[in-house]
C-alpha cells in the first residue's frame, strides 16, 4: 500500500460512499486511477467490505455491554463458534489476563441481556463464568483503522 492508497483508505473510512471523482480530487489523481486503485484494494482484500453505520437506539440495540467469559478448554472452539453466530455479538476477542474471552454485545435493554446470557451463553458446556459490564455512554466508537506507512 503506497501513500496514495493510504490516503484513499482514509477517505473511504470516513465517507464510504465517496465517488471516484471525489477521491481523485482529494488525492490528486485521475478519476480512472482512483477507481482502479479502489477496485484493486477490494480484489486484494485490503478493503474488506462496505457497510452503513446505524444509530443503535433506532435499530433497537441501544444497550452496549461487554461480557467477560471464562471457558474450559473442552468445547471452547464450539462455544466460540456458537457465540460468534449471534447477531447480538458485535465482537468476540480471545484475550490475555484473568478471563478467556471478551464479547461486545448490542441489545435492546438489560432484560434482553439477561435473556441472551441465560439462553445462549451459560448453557454452553465450555462456559464456566461470565462477568457483564454495561456501557453507560460511548465517548468514542470507531471501526476506522489508523493507516501507517511501512517501517
Contact map, one row per residue, 1 for C-alpha under 8 A:
1111110000000000000000000000000000000000000000000000000000000000000000000000000000000000000000000000000000000000000000000000000000000000000000000000000
1111110000000000000000000000000000000000000000000000000000000000000000000000000000000000000000000000000000000000000000000000000000000000000000000000100
1111111000000000000000000000000000000000000000000000000000000000000000000000000000000000000000000000000000000000000000000000000000000000000000000000100
1111111100000000000000000010000000000000000000000000000000000000000000000000000000000000000000000000000000000000000000000000000000000000000000000000000
1111111110000000000000000000000000001000000000000000000000000000000000000000000000000000000000000000000000000000000000000000000000000000000000000000000
1111111111000000000000000000000000000000000000000000000000000000000000000000000000000000000000000000000000000000000000000000000000000000000000000011100
0011111111100000000000000010000000000000000000000000000000000000000000000000000000000000000000000000000000000000000000000000000000000000000000000000000
0001111111110000000000100010000001000100000000000000000000000000000000000000000000000000000000000000000000000000000000000000000000000000000000000000000
0000111111111000000000000000000000000000000000000000000000000000000000000000000000000000000000000000000000000000000000000000000000000000000000000010000
0000011111111100000000000000000000000000000000000000000000000000000000000000000000000000000000000000000000000000000000000000000000000000000000000010000
0000001111111111010000100000000000000000000000000000000000000000000000000000000000000000000000000000000000000000000000000000000000000000000000000000000
0000000111111111110000000000000000000000000000000000000000000000000000000000000000000000000000000000000000000000000000000000000000000000000000000000000
0000000011111111000000000000000000000000000000000000000000000000000000000000000000000000000000000000000000000000000000000000000000000000000000011000000
0000000001111111000000000000000000000000000000000000000000000000000000000000000000000000000000000000000000000000000000000000000000000000000000010000000
0000000000111111110000000000000000000000000000000000000000000000000000000000000000000000000000000000000000000000000000000000000000000000000000000000000
0000000000111111110000000000000000000000000000000110000000000000000000000000000000000000000000000000000000000000000000000000000000000000000000000000000
0000000000010011111000000000000000000000000000000000000000000000000000000000000000000000000000000000000000000000000000000000000000000000000000000000000
0000000000110011111101100000000000000000000000000000000000000000000000000000000000000000000000000000000000000000000000000000000000000000000000000000000
0000000000000000111111100000000000000000000000000000000000000000000000000000000000000000000000000000000000000000000000000000000000000000000000000000000
0000000000000000011111110000001101100000000000000000000000000000000000000000000000000000000000000000000000000000000000000000000000000000000000000000000
0000000000000000001111111000011001000000000000000000000000000000000000000000000000000000000000000000000000000000000000000000000000000000000000000000000
0000000000000000011111111100000000000000000000000000000000000000000000000000000000000000000000000000000000000000000000000000000000000000000000000000000
0000000100100000011111111110001001000000000000000000000000000000000000000000000000000000000000000000000000000000000000000000000000000000000000000000000
0000000000000000000111111111111011000000000000000000000000000000000000000000000000000000000000000000000000000000000000000000000000000000000000000000000
0000000000000000000011111111111000000000000000000000000000000000000000000000000000000000000000000000000000000000000000000000000000000000000000000000000
0000000000000000000001111111000000000000000000000000000000000000000000000000000000000000000000000000000000000000000000000000000000000000000000000000000
0001001100000000000000111111100000000000000000000000000000000000000000000000000000000000000000000000000000000000000000000000000000000000000000000000000
0000000000000000000000011111110000000000000000000000000000000000000000000000000000000000000000000000000000000000000000000000000000000000000000000000000
0000000000000000000000011011111011000000000000000000000000000000000000000000000000000000000000000000000000000000000000000000000000000000000000000000000
0000000000000000000010011001111111000000000000000000000000000000000000000000000000000000000000000000000000000000000000000000000000000000000000000000000
0000000000000000000110111000111111100000000000000000000000000000000000000000000000000000000000000000000000000000000000000000000000000000000000000000000
0000000000000000000100000000011111110000000000000000000000000000000000000000000000000000000000000000000000000000000000000000000000000000000000000000000
0000000000000000000000010000111111111000000000000000000000000000000000000000000000000000000000000000000000000000000000000000000000000000000000000000000
0000000100000000000110110000111111111100000000000000000000000000000000000000000000000000000000000000000000000000000000000000000000000000000000000000000
0000000000000000000100000000001111111110000000000000000000000000000000000000000000000000000000000000000000000000000000000000000000000000000000000000000
0000000000000000000000000000000111111111000000000000000000000000000000000000000000000000000000000000000000000000000000000000000000000000000000000000000
0000100000000000000000000000000011111111100000000000000000000000000000000000000000000000000000000000000000000000000000000000000000000000000000000000000
0000000100000000000000000000000001111111110000000000000000000000000000000000000000000000000000000000000000000000000000000000000000000000000000000000000
0000000000000000000000000000000000111111111000000000000000000000000000000000000000000000000000000000000000000000000000000000000000000000000000000000000
0000000000000000000000000000000000011111111100000000000000000000000000000000000000000000000000000000000000000000000000000000000000000000000000000000000
0000000000000000000000000000000000001111111111100000000000000000000000000000000000000000000000000000000000000000000000000000000000000000000000000000000
0000000000000000000000000000000000000111111111111000000000000000000000000000000000000000000000000000000000000000000000000000000000000000000000000000000
0000000000000000000000000000000000000011111111000000000000000000000000000000000000000000000000000000000000000000000000000000000000000000000000000000000
0000000000000000000000000000000000000001111111100000000000000000000000000000000000000000000000000000000000000000000000000000000000000000000000000000000
0000000000000000000000000000000000000000111111110000000000000000000000000000000000000000000000000000000000000000000000000000000000000000000000000000000
0000000000000000000000000000000000000000111111110000000000000000000000000000000000000000000000000000000000000000000000000000000000000000000000000000000
0000000000000000000000000000000000000000110111111000000000000000000000000000000000000000000000000000000000000000000000000000000000000000000000000000000
0000000000000000000000000000000000000000010011111100000000000000000000000000000000000000000000000000000000000000000000000000000000000000000000000000000
0000000000000000000000000000000000000000010000111110000000000000000000000000000000000000000000000000000000000000000000000000000000000000000000000000000
0000000000000001000000000000000000000000000000011111000000000000000000000000000000000000000000000000000000000000000000000000000000000000000000000000000
0000000000000001000000000000000000000000000000001111100000000000000000000000000000000000000000000000000000000000000000000000000000000000000000000000000
0000000000000000000000000000000000000000000000000111110000000000000000000000000000000000000000000000000000000000000000000000000000000000000000000000000
0000000000000000000000000000000000000000000000000011111000000000000000000000000000000000000000000000000000000000000000000000000000000000000000000000000
0000000000000000000000000000000000000000000000000001111101100000000000000000000000000000000000000000000000000000000000000000000000000000000000000000000
0000000000000000000000000000000000000000000000000000111111100000000000000000000000000000000000000000000000000000000000000000000000000000000000000000000
0000000000000000000000000000000000000000000000000000011111111100000000000000000000000000000000000000000001000000000000000000000000000000000000000000000
0000000000000000000000000000000000000000000000000000001111111110000000000000000000000000000000000000000000000000000000000000000000000000000000000000000
0000000000000000000000000000000000000000000000000000011111111100000000000000000000000000000000000000000000000000000000000000000000000000000000000000000
0000000000000000000000000000000000000000000000000000011111111100000000000000000000000000000000000000000000000000000000000000000000000000000000000000000
0000000000000000000000000000000000000000000000000000000111111100000000000000000000000000000000000000000000110000000000000000000000000000000000000000000
0000000000000000000000000000000000000000000000000000000111111111000000000000000000000000000000000000000001111000000000000000000000000000000000000000000
0000000000000000000000000000000000000000000000000000000111111111000000000000000000000000000000000000000001111000000000000000000000000000000000000000000
0000000000000000000000000000000000000000000000000000000010001111100000000000000000000000000000000000000011111100000000000000000000000110000000000000000
0000000000000000000000000000000000000000000000000000000000001111110000000000000000000000000000000000000111100000000000000000000000000110000000000000000
0000000000000000000000000000000000000000000000000000000000000011111000000000000000000000000000000000000111000000000000000000000000011110000000000000000
0000000000000000000000000000000000000000000000000000000000000001111100000000000000000000000000000000011110000000000000000000000000011110000000000000000
0000000000000000000000000000000000000000000000000000000000000000111110000000000000000000000000000000011110000000000000000000000001111000000000000000000
0000000000000000000000000000000000000000000000000000000000000000011111000000000000000000000000000011111000000000000000000000000001110000000000000000000
0000000000000000000000000000000000000000000000000000000000000000001111100000000000000000000000000011111000000000000000000000001111100000000000000000000
0000000000000000000000000000000000000000000000000000000000000000000111110000000000000000000000000011100000000000000000000000001111000000000000000000000
0000000000000000000000000000000000000000000000000000000000000000000011111001000000000000000000000001100000000000000000000000011110000000000000000000000
0000000000000000000000000000000000000000000000000000000000000000000001111111000000000000000000000000000000000000000000000000011100000000000000000000000
0000000000000000000000000000000000000000000000000000000000000000000000111111000000000000000000000000000000000000000000000000010000000000000000000000000
0000000000000000000000000000000000000000000000000000000000000000000000011111000000000000000000000000000000000000000000000000010000000000000000000000000
0000000000000000000000000000000000000000000000000000000000000000000000011111111000000000000000000000000000000000000000000000110000000000000000000000000
0000000000000000000000000000000000000000000000000000000000000000000000111111111100000000000000000000000000000000000000000000011000000000000000000000000
0000000000000000000000000000000000000000000000000000000000000000000000000011111110000000000000000000000000000000000000000000000000000000000000000000000
0000000000000000000000000000000000000000000000000000000000000000000000000011111111000000000000000000000000000000000000000000000000000000000000000000000
0000000000000000000000000000000000000000000000000000000000000000000000000011111111100000000000000000000000000000000000000001111000000000000000000000000
0000000000000000000000000000000000000000000000000000000000000000000000000001111111110000000000000000000000000000000000000000000000000000000000000000000
0000000000000000000000000000000000000000000000000000000000000000000000000000111111111000000000000000000000000000000000000000000000000000000000000000000
0000000000000000000000000000000000000000000000000000000000000000000000000000011111111100000000000000000000000000000000000000000000000000000000000000000
0000000000000000000000000000000000000000000000000000000000000000000000000000001111111100100000000000000000000000000000011000000000000000000000000000000
0000000000000000000000000000000000000000000000000000000000000000000000000000000111111110101100000000000000000000000000000000000000000000000000000000000
0000000000000000000000000000000000000000000000000000000000000000000000000000000011111110100000000000000000000000000000000000000000000000000000000000000
0000000000000000000000000000000000000000000000000000000000000000000000000000000001111111100000000000000000000000000000000000000000000000000000000000000
0000000000000000000000000000000000000000000000000000000000000000000000000000000000011111110000000000000000000000000000000000000000000000000000000000000
0000000000000000000000000000000000000000000000000000000000000000000000000000000000000111110000000000000011100000000000000000000000000000000000000000000
0000000000000000000000000000000000000000000000000000000000000000000000000000000000111111111100000000001111000000000000000000000000000000000000000000000
0000000000000000000000000000000000000000000000000000000000000000000000000000000000000011111100000000001111000000000000000000000000000000000000000000000
0000000000000000000000000000000000000000000000000000000000000000000000000000000000010000111110000000011110000000000000000000000000000000000000000000000
0000000000000000000000000000000000000000000000000000000000000000000000000000000000010000111111000000111100000000000000000000000000000000000000000000000
0000000000000000000000000000000000000000000000000000000000000000000000000000000000000000001111100000111000000000000000000000000000000000000000000000000
0000000000000000000000000000000000000000000000000000000000000000000000000000000000000000000111110001110000000000000000000000000000000000000000000000000
0000000000000000000000000000000000000000000000000000000000000000000000000000000000000000000011111011110000000000000000000000000000000000000000000000000
0000000000000000000000000000000000000000000000000000000000000000000000000000000000000000000001111111000000000000000000000000000000000000000000000000000
0000000000000000000000000000000000000000000000000000000000000000000000000000000000000000000000111111000000000000000000000000000000000000000000000000000
0000000000000000000000000000000000000000000000000000000000000000000000000000000000000000000000011111000000000000000000000000000000000000000000000000000
0000000000000000000000000000000000000000000000000000000000000000000111000000000000000000000000111111110000000000000000000000000000000000000000000000000
0000000000000000000000000000000000000000000000000000000000000000000111100000000000000000000001111111110000000000000000000000000000000000000000000000000
0000000000000000000000000000000000000000000000000000000000000000000111100000000000000000000111100011111000000000000000000000000000000000000000000000000
0000000000000000000000000000000000000000000000000000000000000000011110000000000000000000001111100011111100000000000000000000000000000000000000000000000
0000000000000000000000000000000000000000000000000000000000000000011110000000000000000000111110000000111110000000000000000000000000000000000000000000000
0000000000000000000000000000000000000000000000000000000000000001111000000000000000000000111100000000011111000000000000000000000000000000000000000000000
0000000000000000000000000000000000000000000000000000000000000011111000000000000000000001111000000000001111100000000000000000000000000000000000000000000
0000000000000000000000000000000000000000000000000000000100001111100000000000000000000001110000000000000111110000000000000000000000000000000000000000000
0000000000000000000000000000000000000000000000000000000000011111000000000000000000000001000000000000000011111101100000000000000000000000000000000000000
0000000000000000000000000000000000000000000000000000000000011110000000000000000000000000000000000000000001111111100000000000000000000000000000000000000
0000000000000000000000000000000000000000000000000000000000001110000000000000000000000000000000000000000000111111100000000000000000000000000000000000000
0000000000000000000000000000000000000000000000000000000000000010000000000000000000000000000000000000000000111111110000000000000000000000000000000000000
0000000000000000000000000000000000000000000000000000000000000000000000000000000000000000000000000000000000011111111000000000000000000000000000000000000
0000000000000000000000000000000000000000000000000000000000000000000000000000000000000000000000000000000000111111111100000000000000000000000000000000000
0000000000000000000000000000000000000000000000000000000000000000000000000000000000000000000000000000000000111111111110000000000000000000000000000000000
0000000000000000000000000000000000000000000000000000000000000000000000000000000000000000000000000000000000000111111111000000000000000000000000000000000
0000000000000000000000000000000000000000000000000000000000000000000000000000000000000000000000000000000000000011111111100000000000000000000000000000000
0000000000000000000000000000000000000000000000000000000000000000000000000000000000000000000000000000000000000001111111111000000000000000000000000000000
0000000000000000000000000000000000000000000000000000000000000000000000000000000000000000000000000000000000000000111111111100000000000000000000000000000
0000000000000000000000000000000000000000000000000000000000000000000000000000000000000000000000000000000000000000011111111110000000000000000000000000000
0000000000000000000000000000000000000000000000000000000000000000000000000000000000000000000000000000000000000000001111111110000000000000000000000000000
0000000000000000000000000000000000000000000000000000000000000000000000000000000000100000000000000000000000000000000111111111000000000000000000000000000
0000000000000000000000000000000000000000000000000000000000000000000000000000000000100000000000000000000000000000000111111111001000000000000000000000000
0000000000000000000000000000000000000000000000000000000000000000000000000000000000000000000000000000000000000000000011111111101111000000000000000000000
0000000000000000000000000000000000000000000000000000000000000000000000000000000000000000000000000000000000000000000001111111101000000000000000000000000
0000000000000000000000000000000000000000000000000000000000000000000000000000001000000000000000000000000000000000000000011111111000000000000000000000000
0000000000000000000000000000000000000000000000000000000000000000000000000010001000000000000000000000000000000000000000000111111100000000000000000000000
0000000000000000000000000000000000000000000000000000000000000000000000111111001000000000000000000000000000000000000000000001111100000000000000000000000
0000000000000000000000000000000000000000000000000000000000000000000011110001001000000000000000000000000000000000000000001111111111000000000000000000000
0000000000000000000000000000000000000000000000000000000000000000000011110000000000000000000000000000000000000000000000000100111111000000000000000000000
0000000000000000000000000000000000000000000000000000000000000000000011100000000000000000000000000000000000000000000000000100001111100000000000000000000
0000000000000000000000000000000000000000000000000000000000000000001111000000000000000000000000000000000000000000000000000100001111110000000000000000000
0000000000000000000000000000000000000000000000000000000000000000001110000000000000000000000000000000000000000000000000000000000011111000000000000000000
0000000000000000000000000000000000000000000000000000000000000000111100000000000000000000000000000000000000000000000000000000000001111100000000000000000
0000000000000000000000000000000000000000000000000000000000000000111000000000000000000000000000000000000000000000000000000000000000111110000000000000000
0000000000000000000000000000000000000000000000000000000000000011110000000000000000000000000000000000000000000000000000000000000000011111000000000000000
0000000000000000000000000000000000000000000000000000000000000011110000000000000000000000000000000000000000000000000000000000000000001111110000000000000
0000000000000000000000000000000000000000000000000000000000000000000000000000000000000000000000000000000000000000000000000000000000000111110000000000000
0000000000000000000000000000000000000000000000000000000000000000000000000000000000000000000000000000000000000000000000000000000000000011111000000000000
0000000000000000000000000000000000000000000000000000000000000000000000000000000000000000000000000000000000000000000000000000000000000011111110000000000
0000000000000000000000000000000000000000000000000000000000000000000000000000000000000000000000000000000000000000000000000000000000000000111110000000000
0000000000000000000000000000000000000000000000000000000000000000000000000000000000000000000000000000000000000000000000000000000000000000011111000000000
0000000000000000000000000000000000000000000000000000000000000000000000000000000000000000000000000000000000000000000000000000000000000000011111100000000
0000000000000000000000000000000000000000000000000000000000000000000000000000000000000000000000000000000000000000000000000000000000000000000111110000000
0000000000000000000000000000000000000000000000000000000000000000000000000000000000000000000000000000000000000000000000000000000000000000000011111000000
0000000000001100000000000000000000000000000000000000000000000000000000000000000000000000000000000000000000000000000000000000000000000000000001111100000
0000000000001000000000000000000000000000000000000000000000000000000000000000000000000000000000000000000000000000000000000000000000000000000000111110000
0000000000000000000000000000000000000000000000000000000000000000000000000000000000000000000000000000000000000000000000000000000000000000000000011111000
0000010011000000000000000000000000000000000000000000000000000000000000000000000000000000000000000000000000000000000000000000000000000000000000001111100
0000010000000000000000000000000000000000000000000000000000000000000000000000000000000000000000000000000000000000000000000000000000000000000000000111110
0110010000000000000000000000000000000000000000000000000000000000000000000000000000000000000000000000000000000000000000000000000000000000000000000011111
0000000000000000000000000000000000000000000000000000000000000000000000000000000000000000000000000000000000000000000000000000000000000000000000000001111
0000000000000000000000000000000000000000000000000000000000000000000000000000000000000000000000000000000000000000000000000000000000000000000000000000111
